[in-house]
Amino acid sequence: MTSRGRTMLAGLGLARIGIGLLPVISVWWASSFAKAHGCTLHEGNATPCIVDGVDHGDTLYTAFVAGWLMLVSLPVALLGMVLLAVLLVLWIIRKVRTA
């Protein structure tokens, strides 16, 4: 495999990890924002969260419920981690053989 191919696979692995973790980041952001502003946040329905005269309740609800996408996206992130681990092992083997 060429250096360019390994770089592309590493990029693909990192992209898979990034995409896989987006729902986790979404839930973290929604929870942090709601807690910092004293708002109630749950999956049942959107509740008003007025900050500086703007209601962020629907946005927080959407970001929080997007966490259910983790059921699909975390396996994608896991595949990305496996891909990067395989590339790392192959890189170590190559370095040991050339040393």
C-alpha positions in Angstrom: 0.0 0.0 0.0 1.3 3.4 -0.9 1.8 6.2 1.5 -1.1 8.1 -0.1 -3.4 5.1 0.4 -2.4 4.9 4.1 -3.1 8.6 4.5 -6.5 8.3 2.9 -7.4 5.3 5.1 -6.2 7.2 8.2 -8.3 10.2 7.1 -11.3 7.9 6.6 -10.8 6.4 10.1 -10.6 9.9 11.7 -13.7 11.0 9.7 -15.6 7.9 10.9 -14.7 8.7 14.5 -15.7 12.3 14.1 -19.0 11.5 12.5 -19.7 8.7 15.1 -19.2 11.1 18.0 -21.3 14.0 16.7 -24.5 12.8 18.5 -22.5 12.5 21.8 -21.3 16.1 21.3 -24.8 17.2 20.6 -26.2 15.7 23.8 -23.3 17.1 25.8 -23.8 20.6 24.4 -27.6 20.6 25.0 -27.2 19.3 28.5 -24.4 21.8 29.3 -26.4 24.7 27.9 -29.6 23.8 29.7 -27.8 23.3 33.0 -25.9 26.6 32.7 -29.1 28.5 32.1 -31.3 26.6 34.6 -33.5 25.0 31.9 -35.3 21.7 32.1 -34.3 19.2 29.4 -35.7 15.8 28.7 -36.7 13.6 25.8 -40.5 13.8 26.4 -41.1 17.2 24.8 -39.6 20.6 24.2 -39.8 22.9 27.2 -39.3 26.6 27.1 -35.7 27.8 27.8 -35.6 31.5 27.4 -32.1 33.1 27.4 -31.7 36.8 26.7 -35.3 36.9 25.4 -34.9 34.0 22.9 -36.5 30.6 23.4 -33.9 27.9 22.9 -36.2 25.0 24.0 -36.8 23.5 20.5 -33.1 23.7 19.6 -32.1 22.0 22.9 -34.7 19.3 22.5 -33.6 18.5 19.0 -29.9 18.4 19.9 -30.7 16.2 23.0 -33.0 13.8 21.1 -30.3 13.5 18.3 -28.4 11.5 20.9 -30.5 8.5 19.8 -28.4 8.5 16.6 -25.6 7.1 18.8 -27.2 3.7 18.2 -26.1 3.9 14.6 -23.1 6.3 14.8 -21.1 4.7 17.6 -20.6 1.5 15.6 -19.3 3.7 12.8 -16.9 5.4 15.2 -15.8 1.9 16.4 -15.0 0.9 12.9 -12.9 4.0 12.5 -11.0 3.2 15.6 -10.4 -0.4 14.4 -9.2 0.9 11.1 -6.8 3.3 12.8 -5.6 0.5 15.1 -4.9 -1.8 12.1 -3.0 1.0 10.4 -0.9 1.7 13.5 0.0 -2.0 13.9 1.0 -2.2 10.2 3.1 1.0 10.6 4.8 -0.5 13.7 5.5 -3.8 11.9 7.0 -1.8 8.9 9.2 0.2 11.2 10.5 -2.9 13.0 11.3 -4.6 9.8 13.2 -1.7 8.4 15.2 -1.1 11.6 
